[in-house]
Amino acid sequence: MLNLKHVAISSFNENVAYVHSDCSAYKVDDIKTMTKVEIHGGMQPVYALLEITDDPKIVKPNELGLNNEAFRQINLPEGANVSVTLAPPAPSLPIVKRKVAGNILSANEYAAIINDIVAKRYSNLDIASFLVASGSFMTASEVLAMTEALIGEDVIRWDNESIVVDYHCFGGVPGNKVDIIINAIIAAYGLPMPTTCSRSLTSCAGVADTFGVLANVDIDEDKLIKLVKENRGAIACYESLPIAAANKIVSKVERHIGFTQQQHLAASILAIKLAAGITHLVVDIPVGPNSRVKSTNEAMRLRKLIEYVGDMLSLEIDAVITDGSEPIGNGVGAVLEARDVMKVLRNKPDAPQDLLEKSLFMAGRILEFDPKLRGGQGYAVAKEILNSGRALEAMNRAIYAQGKAPQPQLGHLTRDIVATTDGVVESINNERINKIGILAGAGQYPGAGLDLLKKVGDRVEQGETLFRIHSLTSTDFAYANSVVDGNNGYEINAKGY
């Protein structure tokens, strides 16, 4: 037996155990490669990668150290007696090898893999192997199987609600925070809309980051249900909800290895929405040369896949292919995006028109899930709700009910990026804008990002500002400036002036 010790190290979702090289209860001399161990003493065994140290400040020979992730999972106090054995390979790893060999997996096989991931029998390396193997190809039935497995056992129940709606965008378009405006419009109308969202994964700001500028998004299941019952709308970071646990693990590994495959993303989105109890969902698929979905043909295949999985799992889906060729709104980064959202809700004359129109269009599609509305009426109803101020009232109720957030500082280190010639803005590269924004600090600091002062089709004169960089640290500011000088993402047609 060994005494449990908490080693305050975070390892990005990886369980790690530490033993001394002179461990009194475990022979480590013959270990030459990465080894996984099984730790007993808690309610359930905990699986962890074994690390060996000679430093008694980390662990003594009679101690077993667990990093933050493993210590939380074992749920025992420091000093508790624990035992360690070599862990056998995860039972489902041979299935992953079958996928590597090009086989089609069954629903039971996907369930076995996901169950082992949830039980932490997989290391991050094992999960990455599974993602890469399945990323080469997946049939529609496999995407369905993976979706079902990712849903998990914890599903939010909305008693006496026949329609529970939500919206999700496949992403790749900077500034596209129509989710928040839509939620306010739908809540004001009266349909229940518990929007589940995430923080930034590969962009300047996720919906949770942007709404987090306005209100607390880290709410639990009970509060989410209460808020939706009372106000008809709420926006919650799904990381704070006890749903789709396996998806949280898988998504972190995807982010770490920089690998996101469309079928995986479809399964992830639908699993989260089904676990949140959504019955009717509008899916936005933006298409553009520098968006996540590059072509209309790719978008059509994705739409058919999503509709198939939705049909099989009794989720009514309206998948809409939209223009993703340029950023939506003027702000890129949480504070600047929240500014744009509130301008639209307050009916300000300088509100970004593309953000306004897309919000109304998508809200209209959601409203038409209501059988009381005839087809085509949704847009007009959404516009009336916004123009009347009812959407703003619903948003203010949501902000105060969830808890108003302290206002973050907008980045004080600024630089105006100017046009080098007269002309017309012909295109804006989404990927480049996103990269500049991230290097400026967006995603890490709410107040960092880009303020886009010119959009596609705008006339510009030499020396006129195209966009403004906002940073909060000199390091981020220097990174953004070094990249923007090579390529600022704007294509200007001098002949079109």
N, C-alpha and C positions, 0 to 999 in steps of 0.2 A: 504493500500500500504506500501511496505517496500523499503528501499534503498539498492541497490545491492552493495555487497562487495566481492572482490576477496580474498579468503583464499588460500594462496599459498601452497597447499598440493596436492600431487599426490596420487591417490587411485587405481592405476593399472586398469584403464579402467572403474572404477565405478564412476558415478555421485553422489556427496554427497552435500547436502544442510545443512547449519547450522543456527539455530535460537536460540535466548536467551530464557531461561526458563520464563522470564517475557516479552516475545514477545508482542508488542503492537497491533499486528494485527492477531495473531494466537493463539488459546488456545491449550496449550501443556500439561496441567495437567493430562489429561486422557490418554495420550499415554503411553502404557505399552510394546508394541512390535515394532519391526522394521516397519517403515511406509514409503511408497513411496508418494512423492508429485509431483504435476504438477505446474510448474512455468511459469507464463505468463508475457509478456512484450516485448519479442523479436519477430522475424518473425514467429517462430514456438514454441510451448510449449516445455519445457525441463523437463524431468523426472529425479528425483533424490531421493536417500535415505535420510531420514531426521535424522539429529543428533542434540541433544539439549545440550546446554552448559550454565553454570552459569558464565562464564568468559567474561566480557565485552571487554577484549582485543581481543577476537576472533570475536565476534559480539555484538553489542549493541541491546537493545530491539527493536529499530526501523530499524534494518538491517537484511538482508538475505545474508548469506555468501555462496558462491559457490566455490568448489574446482577447481583445474586447469582444469579438464576434462569438468565439467559443465559450467565453466566460458567461456571456448573456444566455447562451443556449443551455448550458449545463445547470444554471440557476441554483448554485450552491454557494455558501459563504466561503471566504478564504479560510484555509486551515482544515477544510473538510477532507476526509479520507477518500481517495479515488484510486482506481487500479487501471492499468493500461495493458492492452494486448494489440498485436498486429491486426489490422483490419483486413478482412478478405476483400477482393475486388468487388465493386458494386455489381449486384446481380445482372443489371441491365447493360453493362458495358459490352458484352458480346453482341447486343442488338445494334449498338453504335457501329461496331465493326461491320455488321451486315449492311448498314447504310453506306459506310465508306466503300464497300464493294459494289454499290449500285443497286441494292435491293429496295423494294417498296415495303414499308413497314405497316403493320396493322395498328388498329386503334389500341389494342391491348399492349402492344410494344411501345407505343408513344406514352401510354399511361405509366408503364413500368419505368421508362426513362425519367419522366417528370416526377414520379414518386421518389426515385432515388435522389434527384436534384433537391427536392424539398427536404429530404432527410439528411442532406449535406453529405451523402456518400460520394458525390462528385466533387472533385477539385475544380477550380476555375479552368484549369487546363483540360479536364475531361469535358466540361460544358462547351468550351471553345471547339473541341474536336467534334462534338455533336452538332454544333451550329454550322461548322464548315462542311461537315459531311452531308447534312440535310440541305444546306444552302445550294448544293450543286443542282439538285432538282427535287421537287415535291409535287406529287399529284394532288388534285383537289381533295380526294378522300384523306390524304395525309394531312393537309392543312386543317381539314375538319377535325381529324383525330387530335392534332396538336392543340387546336383551340379548346376542345372539350377537356383535354388534360390540364391545360393552363388555368381553366376556370377555378378548379379546386372545389373544396367542400363549403367554404364560407361564401354564401351568396346573400346579398341584401334583399330583404323581402319588403315589398310595398303593398301592404294590405289594402284592399278595396280600391286599388288604382288599376284600371284596365289599360291605361296608356301612361307610360313613363318614358320621356323622350331625352335624347341627347344629340350632340353634334361632335364630329371628330374630323380633323384635317390630316391628310397624310404627310403634310409638312413640306419643307424645302423652300418655303417662301418667307423671307424675313418680314417681320412686322405684322403678320396675318393673325391678329388677335380678335377676330370676329366672335370667337367663342363667348367672350364676356358680354358683348353687346347683345348677342342672341339670347343668352341666359336671362338678361333683364327683360327683353321683349316677351319671351315665352312665359316668364314668371308673371309679368303684368297681365298677360292674357288669361293665365290660370292653369295651363298644363304643368304637371310636375316635371321639373328638369334638374336632376342632381348631376351637375357636370363634374366628371372625374378627369383630372388633368395631371400633368407631370411637370417637373422642373426641367430646366435645359438639359438636353442630352447631347445634341450636336449643333445647337443653334445659339443665338445670342440670348434668347429668353424663351422659356416654356410658358404655357398659360399660367401655371402655378406661380412662376416668378413675377409675371406681369400683374396678376390679380393680387399677389402678395404685397405689392406696393400699396394697394388700397385696403386690404383686409387680411385677417388671419386665414390661411388656407389649410392649416394642419388641424383638422377637426376629425373626431372619431365617428364611428358609425352611428351611435345613438344621437349625437348632435346633428349629423347630416340628415337623418330621418326627421328629427324635430324641426329643423330649419325648413326643409322642403314641405312638410305638412303645414307649417305656419305661414311661410312666405312663398311657397310654390317653386322657389329656385334657390340654389346654393352652388358654390364652386369649391371643390375640395381636392387637395393633392392626394392622389390615390396611394402614395407611400404611407400616409397616415391611417389608411383603412385596412382592415384585416382581410383583404380580398386578393386573389390571384397571386399568392405568395411565390409560386415558382416563377411567374413572369418577372417579378422584381429581381430575382436572382439572375435569370437569363439576360434581362435587359442590361444589367450592370456589366456582365461579361461582354455583351455585344458592344457596349460603349468602350470598354477597355481595349478590345482588339480592333475597334473601328470597322466592324463588319455588321451591316444590317441588310438582310435580304427581304425582298418584298413579301414573300409568303410568310416569313417569320413575323414581319410587321403586321400583316393582316390578321394572323392568328392572335398576336398580342393585343391588338386594339379590340377585336371582337370579344376576346376572353375577359378583358377588363370591363367592358360594357355589360356583358352578360352577368358577370359576377356582381356588378353594381345594380342589377335588377332592371336594366333598360329593356324596354319592349319595342321601341321604335327609334331608329337611328338614321340620321343623315350623315353620310360619309362624303367628304370633300376630297377630290383627287385632282390637285393642281398639276397641270402639264406645262413644261417649259424646258428649253435646252439646258438650263442650269438649275432645274428643280429636281426633286427626288425621282419623279416620274418624267421621263424624257420625251415620250412620244404618245400620240393618241392611241396607237395600236397597243402599246403597253398599258395604257390607262383602261382600255376596253377589256383587256384580259384580266386586269386586276378587279375591275368592276364586276365582271361575271363571276370571278372567284369569290368575292365578298358576298355577292347575292346568293350564291350557292350555299355557302356556309351559313348565312343568315337564315335561308329557307329551312335548312336541315335542323337548325337549333331554335326555330320559332322566333327569330328576331327579324322584325320587318325593317328592311333597309332601303333607303333611297340614296343610291350612290350617284354623285353628280361630278362630272368632269368639268373643271374650271381652268381659267387662264392663270398659269403660274410663271409667266415670262418675266415678271418684275416684282419688286417688293410691294406689299400692300400697306397703305398708310405712309406716314412720314418718319415715324420713330422706329428705330431698331435698337432694342435694349429695353429692359423692364420699365424704367421710369418714363422714358420717351413714349413707349407704347401705351402705358397707362394714361399719359397725357392725351394721346390721340383718342383713346376709348372714351374718356370723359368729355372731350370736345364733341364727339358724335352724340353721346347721350344727352348733352346739354344743348344740342342743336345750335352749336356755334357756327357762324358763317365761314370760319376758316378750318372747319373740320375736314379731314381728308375724305374726298368724295368717293374714292375707290373703296375705302374701308366702310363707309356709310352704305354704299350700294350693295356690296357683297354681304354685309350683315343683314340688310333687308331681304335680299334674295334668299339667303339660307334660312333666315327666320321664317320666311313665307313658306318654304318647303316643309319645315317642321310643323308649322301651324296647320298645314293641310293634312296632317295625320289625324286631325280632329274630324270625325265624320260629319260634324255640324257645318263645316266649311266646304263650299263647293270648290272644285279644282280651279286654280287661277286666282282665288280670292286672297290667298295667304299674303302675298306681297303688299296689297292695299291695306290689309288689317295690320300688318307689321309696321307699315309706314305711319298709320294713324296712331298706333300705340307710341311710337317714337316721337312723332311731332307733338303729341298732346302732353308730353312730359311724364306719362305713366311709366315708361321704361326707366327714366331717371329715378322716379320714386321707388320703383322696385329695386334698383341698384343700391340706392341709399339704405333701404331696409336691410338688404343683404349685407352691406358693409358693416352696419352697426350691430346686426344680429351675430355676425361671425367675429366681430371685434375689429375695430378700425386699427389699421397699422400705422406706426410712426412713419413720417415721410422721409424717404432716403434722400441723400444729397445727390444732385445732378453733377456729373463729373466736371470739375473746375478747370482741368487741363484741356484746352480746346485748340483745334486747328481747322481752318476753313480750307477745303479742297476745291480749287477753282478750275473753271474751264480754260483750256489752253488755246481755244479757237472759238470763233463765232460759229453757230450752227444750231442744229436741233438734236436733242437727246434721242438717239435711235434705239438704244437698248441699255439695260442695266443688268449686270451679271450677278444673279442671286448668290452664287457660291462665293464670289469675290467679296461682295458686301458682307456676307455672313462671316467670312474669314477676317476681314478688317475689324468688324465689330467685336469678334471674340478676342482678337489680339489687343484691342483697346480696353478689354476687361469685362465686356458684357458676358453674362453667364456666371461670372464670379461676383461682380458688383452691380447691383440694380441700377446705379446711376451712370454706368458706362454705356457707350453705344454710339450710334450715328443718327444725326438729324438730317434726313434727306430733304433738301430744299428744292430739288428739281426732279421731275419724273419723266417717263418716256413721252415724247411728243412736245415737251416744253422747249421753247426757243431760249438760247443762252448766248451771252456775249463773252468774249475773251476776258478773263479775270473775274467773271461772275461766279458766286459760290454754288457748287453742286451739292455738297453736303458738309456737315460739321462733325468732327470727331470729338467725343467727350470721354475723358479718362479720369481716374482718381489716383493713379500711381504713376510716377515718372517712368517706371520700367514698362508698364503696359503702353503708355503714351509713345515711348520710343519704338516699341515693337510695331505698333500700328503705323507710325510714320514711316518706318523703314519699308514696310510692305506696300503702302499706298503710293509711294513715289514710283514704284515699278509698274503698277497697274491699279487704277482707282475704281475699276469696275464699270465705268461709264464709257459708252461708245457714242461719239458725237459726229453727226453727218454735216460736214461743213457745206456741202452742196445744197442741203435742204433749207439753208437760212434764207 
